[in-house]
């Protein structure tokens, strides 16, 4: 049997033709970091013509954010280790700042002699644009969510804000109740006046009373001058009473009077003051349950329960986790001047599987922890807190099984949200009802009444 003839190394023209057909930018450098080849995609992405690039130091042509201190090619030539998908920015001659991801390798001849280095880079402008569009689509007043319950909430918030009514926001700690309160204020006719927040659960009863209503000089031993309370500071604006369920019965009576009569008396005062303040209250407990238990006044509950908004915990909106992860990574990149590109698929699976007793706030802290350990590239599972890392001894098949379990959990959550209505779930997921039914059978999910 005749073996196919093996050709010698491609000549420069043939090599240039091949490189010009590649969508990613590619250039090579010699041992002095002077450019020896520059493909067509590199011209388009950098805005530098090939003839202008040849023979020049790559830092003059490429002008990447890492050229001076953390040159990836220099790192590769010194260590022999390749860099893969490191996110950076380059500056084009026209001043445009372009996000790219770069990969590097040592360039050797057939005898193994090091000739220089090669770098490939991918234009991420379209990716960044799509990411921005997705973020904008699912963002409302700094609140991120694609969850149907949250989307319905976004839809009614402008009308709620405009109404001027008292609002009660219920949800677990860390779900973003204060963000909703701030959105209500910023969309309301009171937006030009103060938004004052007070945590009712953080102060003992006597201090909370003076914080809310203020006091007059001489009201008690250390009261040397008048001090305005939060009601006075929020005059004409909005007062956000966080964790109102922790207020004592005695103080509940005073709050009820403010809501009913629109007046209050600072400690030591003899005359009541008018209160032109909108109340937005929040609780991590169901106030209706506290009323039944006798720890919260029913009349006060009815006063603040004019409009109730309930925020689902993060475990009930797992589809938001990738969106929030991208948001926090972008935020910490800006704050810390870093270039972390995202999370690995394995890490994202771990994050989606977690139940988040601390909700969105806990996820933010997890990403912040990962930023401390991840110096660049993608966040891997070893960058996560130890409590989130699965055992290293998991068999190889576990990855597939975990993905199957994740898919089953996601689908079951969607079915529960829509009261097991398959047509509604199929519409939300953008698939045909037959496909959904087949997936339910494959994953072994059981539907109520079947």
C-alpha positions in Angstrom: 0.0 0.0 0.0 1.4 3.3 -1.0 1.8 5.9 1.7 0.6 9.4 0.9 3.5 11.8 0.2 4.3 14.1 3.0 4.9 17.6 2.0 7.6 19.8 3.4 6.7 22.8 5.6 4.3 25.2 3.9 5.8 28.1 2.2 5.1 31.6 3.6 2.4 32.4 0.9 0.5 29.1 1.6 0.7 29.8 5.4 -0.5 33.4 4.9 -3.5 32.1 2.9 -4.5 29.6 5.6 -4.1 32.2 8.4 -6.2 34.8 6.4 -9.1 32.3 6.3 -9.2 32.2 10.1 -11.8 34.4 11.8 -9.5 35.0 14.9 -6.6 37.4 14.8 -3.2 35.7 14.6 0.3 37.2 14.7 3.7 35.8 15.4 6.8 37.5 16.9 10.5 36.7 16.9 12.7 36.4 20.0 12.8 40.2 20.3 9.0 40.5 20.2 9.0 42.0 16.7 6.0 41.0 14.5 6.8 38.5 11.8 3.3 37.7 10.5 -0.1 39.3 10.9 -3.3 37.9 9.4 -6.3 39.6 7.9 -8.5 39.2 11.0 -5.7 40.8 13.1 -5.8 43.8 10.7 -9.6 44.1 11.1 -9.7 43.8 14.8 -6.7 46.1 15.6 -7.2 48.6 12.8 -3.5 48.3 11.9 -2.5 47.3 8.3 -0.3 44.3 7.9 2.5 46.3 6.2 2.5 48.7 9.2 2.7 45.9 11.7 5.6 43.9 10.2 8.9 44.4 12.0 7.5 46.5 14.8 7.4 45.5 18.5 4.0 43.9 19.2 3.3 46.3 22.1 3.4 49.2 19.7 0.9 47.6 17.4 -1.3 45.6 19.8 -1.5 48.2 22.6 -3.2 45.7 25.0 -4.1 46.5 28.6 -1.5 43.9 29.7 1.4 44.9 27.4 3.5 46.8 29.9 3.2 44.8 33.1 1.7 41.4 32.3 2.6 40.6 28.7 1.1 37.1 27.9 3.6 36.4 25.2 6.6 37.3 27.4 5.1 35.0 30.1 4.8 32.1 27.7 8.3 32.5 26.3 9.8 32.7 29.8 7.8 29.7 31.3 7.0 27.6 28.2 3.4 27.5 29.4 0.6 28.6 27.1 -2.0 31.2 28.0 -5.6 30.3 27.1 -8.5 32.7 26.7 -7.2 35.5 28.9 -9.6 38.6 28.6 -7.9 41.9 27.8 -8.6 45.2 26.0 -6.7 46.7 23.1 -6.7 50.3 21.9 -7.2 50.8 18.2 -5.6 53.8 16.4 -9.1 55.4 16.2 -9.3 55.4 20.0 -11.9 52.5 20.2 -11.3 50.2 23.2 -11.9 46.6 22.0 -12.5 43.7 24.4 -10.7 40.5 23.2 -9.6 37.1 24.6 -6.0 36.0 23.9 -4.2 32.7 23.7 -0.4 32.3 23.3 2.1 29.5 22.5 5.8 29.1 21.9 6.7 29.0 18.2 9.4 26.4 17.4 10.9 25.0 14.2 11.0 21.3 13.3 14.2 20.9 15.3 12.6 22.3 18.4 14.5 25.6 18.4 12.5 28.4 19.8 11.8 31.0 17.0 9.5 33.3 19.0 5.8 33.2 19.9 2.4 33.1 18.4 -0.7 34.8 19.7 -4.3 34.3 18.7 -7.1 36.7 19.8 -10.8 36.8 19.5 -13.0 39.9 19.1 -15.5 40.0 22.0 -17.3 43.1 20.9 -20.4 41.2 19.7 -20.3 39.1 22.9 -20.2 42.2 25.0 -23.0 43.8 23.0 -25.2 40.8 23.4 -24.4 40.6 27.1 -25.3 44.3 27.5 -28.6 43.8 25.5 -29.5 40.8 27.7 -28.7 42.7 30.8 -30.7 45.7 29.7 -33.6 43.5 28.8 -33.7 41.9 32.2 -32.8 45.0 34.3 -35.2 47.2 36.1 -33.8 50.0 38.3 -30.6 48.1 39.1 -32.6 44.9 39.8 -31.7 41.9 37.5 -34.1 39.1 36.8 -35.6 37.1 33.9 -37.8 35.2 36.3 -41.5 35.4 35.3 -42.6 36.4 38.9 -40.0 39.2 39.0 -40.9 40.3 35.5 -44.5 40.7 36.5 -43.3 42.7 39.5 -41.3 44.9 37.2 -44.4 45.5 35.2 -46.5 46.9 38.1 -43.7 48.8 39.9 -44.2 52.1 38.0 -48.0 52.2 38.8 -47.3 51.3 42.5 -44.6 54.0 42.7 -46.9 56.6 41.1 -49.9 55.7 43.4 -48.3 57.1 46.6 -49.8 54.3 48.7 -48.1 52.6 51.5 -46.2 49.5 50.3 -45.2 46.3 52.1 -42.4 44.3 50.6 -42.0 40.7 51.9 -39.2 38.4 51.1 -36.3 36.4 52.7 -33.2 38.3 53.8 -30.9 39.1 50.8 -33.7 39.1 48.1 -33.3 42.8 47.3 -36.1 44.4 49.3 -34.2 47.7 49.7 -33.5 47.8 45.9 -37.3 47.5 45.3 -37.9 50.3 47.9 -35.4 52.5 46.1 -37.0 51.8 42.7 -40.4 52.8 44.1 -39.0 56.0 45.4 -37.1 56.9 42.3 -40.1 56.3 40.1 -42.5 58.2 42.4 -43.5 61.9 42.4 -41.3 62.2 45.6 -38.1 61.3 43.7 -36.6 64.7 44.3 -37.0 64.4 48.1 -35.0 62.2 50.5 -35.3 58.4 50.8 -34.4 57.6 54.4 -33.9 54.0 55.5 -34.0 52.6 59.0 -33.5 49.0 60.1 -36.1 48.3 62.8 -34.5 45.0 63.8 -31.0 46.5 64.4 -31.9 48.8 67.3 -33.5 48.3 70.8 -36.9 49.8 71.3 -35.9 53.0 73.1 -33.2 53.8 70.5 -35.5 53.0 67.6 -38.2 55.4 69.0 -35.7 58.3 69.2 -34.3 57.4 65.8 -37.8 57.5 64.2 -39.3 60.5 65.9 -36.3 62.4 67.2 -36.2 64.3 70.5 -36.1 67.8 72.0 -33.3 69.2 74.2 -33.8 68.1 77.8 -36.0 65.1 76.9 -33.5 62.9 78.8 -30.1 63.4 80.5 -27.8 63.4 77.5 -30.2 65.3 75.2 -28.4 68.7 75.1 -29.9 69.8 71.8 -32.8 68.9 69.5 -32.3 66.0 67.2 -34.5 65.4 64.2 -35.8 61.8 63.7 -36.0 59.8 60.5 -39.6 61.1 59.9 -38.3 64.7 59.9 -35.4 63.8 57.7 -37.7 62.1 55.2 -40.1 65.0 55.0 -41.7 65.2 51.6 -40.0 61.9 50.6 -40.0 58.3 51.5 -39.3 56.4 54.7 -38.2 52.8 54.3 -38.9 50.8 57.4 -36.8 47.6 57.0 -37.7 44.5 59.1 -40.9 46.1 60.5 -42.0 42.8 61.9 -39.4 43.2 64.6 -41.0 46.4 66.0 -42.3 46.0 69.6 -46.1 46.2 70.2 -45.6 49.5 72.1 -43.9 51.2 69.2 -46.4 49.7 66.8 -49.0 51.9 68.4 -47.0 55.0 67.7 -46.4 54.0 64.1 -50.2 53.4 63.7 -50.9 56.9 64.9 -48.5 58.4 62.3 -50.2 56.4 59.5 -53.7 57.3 60.7 -53.2 61.0 61.7 -50.1 62.0 59.7 -48.6 63.5 62.8 -46.0 62.4 65.4 -44.4 63.8 68.5 -40.6 63.9 69.1 -39.6 62.7 72.6 -40.0 65.6 75.0 -42.2 67.6 72.6 -45.5 69.2 73.6 -46.9 69.8 70.1 -47.3 67.2 67.3 -45.5 67.7 64.0 -47.0 67.0 60.6 -45.6 64.0 58.7 -45.6 64.3 54.9 -43.9 61.0 54.4 -44.6 57.9 52.3 -44.0 54.7 54.1 -42.5 51.7 52.4 -42.1 48.8 54.8 -40.3 45.5 54.5 -40.2 42.2 56.4 -38.4 38.9 56.0 -41.4 37.3 57.9 -45.0 37.0 56.8 -46.8 39.7 58.7 -50.1 37.9 58.3 -48.5 35.0 60.3 -47.3 37.4 63.0 -50.8 38.8 63.3 -52.2 35.3 63.9 -49.5 34.7 66.5 -50.5 38.0 68.3 -47.1 39.6 67.9 -48.1 42.2 65.3 -51.1 44.5 65.5 -53.8 43.7 63.0 -54.8 47.4 62.6 -51.2 48.3 61.8 -51.0 45.4 59.4 -54.0 46.6 57.5 -52.5 50.1 57.3 -49.3 49.1 55.7 -50.7 46.2 53.7 -52.3 48.5 51.0 -50.0 47.1 48.3 -47.9 44.0 49.0 -45.0 42.9 46.9 -43.5 39.5 47.5 -39.9 38.7 46.3 -39.2 35.0 45.6 -35.9 33.6 47.1 -33.1 32.9 44.7 -33.6 29.1 44.9 -37.0 29.7 43.2 -35.4 31.8 40.4 -32.4 29.7 39.4 -32.6 31.0 35.9 -31.3 34.3 37.3 -28.1 32.9 38.6 -26.0 33.1 35.4 -27.3 36.7 34.8 -26.4 37.7 38.4 -23.0 36.0 38.1 -22.2 38.0 35.0 -23.4 41.2 36.7 -21.2 40.7 39.8 -18.2 39.7 37.7 -18.5 42.9 35.6 -19.0 44.9 38.8 -15.9 43.5 40.6 -13.9 43.9 37.4 -14.6 47.6 37.4 -14.1 48.1 41.1 -10.8 46.1 41.2 -9.4 46.8 37.7 -9.4 43.1 36.9 -10.1 41.1 33.8 -11.9 38.0 35.0 -13.8 36.6 32.0 -16.5 34.5 33.7 -17.0 31.2 35.4 -16.2 27.7 34.1 -19.1 25.4 33.1 -18.3 23.2 36.2 -18.3 26.3 38.5 -21.6 27.6 37.0 -23.2 24.1 37.6 -22.1 24.3 41.3 -23.5 27.8 41.7 -26.9 26.8 40.1 -27.2 23.8 42.3 -26.7 25.7 45.5 -29.8 26.7 47.5 -28.7 30.1 48.7 -30.1 30.6 52.2 -28.6 34.1 52.0 -30.1 34.7 48.5 -28.7 37.3 46.1 -26.5 38.8 48.8 -24.9 35.4 49.4 -24.2 34.9 45.7 -22.5 38.3 45.6 -20.3 37.4 48.5 -19.4 34.1 46.8 -18.3 35.9 43.7 -16.3 38.4 45.8 -14.6 35.5 47.5 -13.7 34.0 44.1 -12.2 37.3 43.0 -9.7 37.2 45.8 -8.4 33.8 44.7 -8.8 34.1 40.9 -6.1 36.4 39.4 -7.4 36.2 35.9 -9.1 34.1 33.3 -12.1 32.1 34.4 -13.3 31.4 38.0 -12.8 27.7 38.7 -14.3 25.6 41.4 -11.1 25.9 43.5 -11.8 29.6 43.7 -15.2 29.0 45.5 -15.6 28.9 49.2 -14.8 25.4 50.6 -18.4 24.8 51.6 -19.4 24.9 47.9 -16.7 22.7 46.5 -17.8 19.1 45.8 -15.6 16.2 46.9 -12.6 15.6 44.7 -13.3 11.9 44.6 -16.5 12.2 42.6 -16.5 9.6 39.8 -16.3 10.9 36.2 -19.9 9.9 35.5 -21.1 12.2 38.3 -20.8 15.2 36.0 -23.4 13.8 33.6 -25.6 12.7 36.5 -25.3 16.2 38.1 -26.3 17.8 34.8 -29.3 15.5 34.6 -30.3 16.3 38.2 -29.8 20.0 37.5 -32.0 19.8 34.4 -34.7 18.0 36.3 -34.6 20.5 39.2 -34.8 23.4 36.7 -37.8 21.9 34.9 -39.6 21.0 38.1 -39.1 24.6 39.4 -40.7 25.9 36.1 -43.6 23.5 36.4 -44.3 24.5 40.0 -44.2 28.2 39.1 -46.9 27.6 36.5 -49.0 25.3 38.7 -47.9 22.3 36.6 -49.4 23.8 33.4 -47.3 22.2 30.7 -48.5 24.6 28.0 -47.4 27.7 30.0 -44.0 26.1 30.8 -43.4 25.2 27.2 -44.2 28.8 26.2 -41.8 30.1 28.8 -39.0 27.8 27.7 -39.6 28.3 24.0 -40.2 24.7 23.2 -43.0 22.6 21.8 -45.4 20.9 24.3 -44.4 17.5 22.8 -40.7 18.2 23.5 -41.5 19.2 27.0 -43.6 16.1 27.6 -40.8 13.9 26.3 -38.2 15.7 28.5 -40.5 15.1 31.6 -40.6 11.4 30.8 -36.8 11.2 30.2 -36.1 12.9 33.5 -38.6 10.7 35.4 -40.6 13.7 36.8 -44.0 12.9 38.2 -46.9 15.4 37.8 -49.6 15.8 40.4 -52.7 13.7 39.7 -50.9 11.5 37.2 
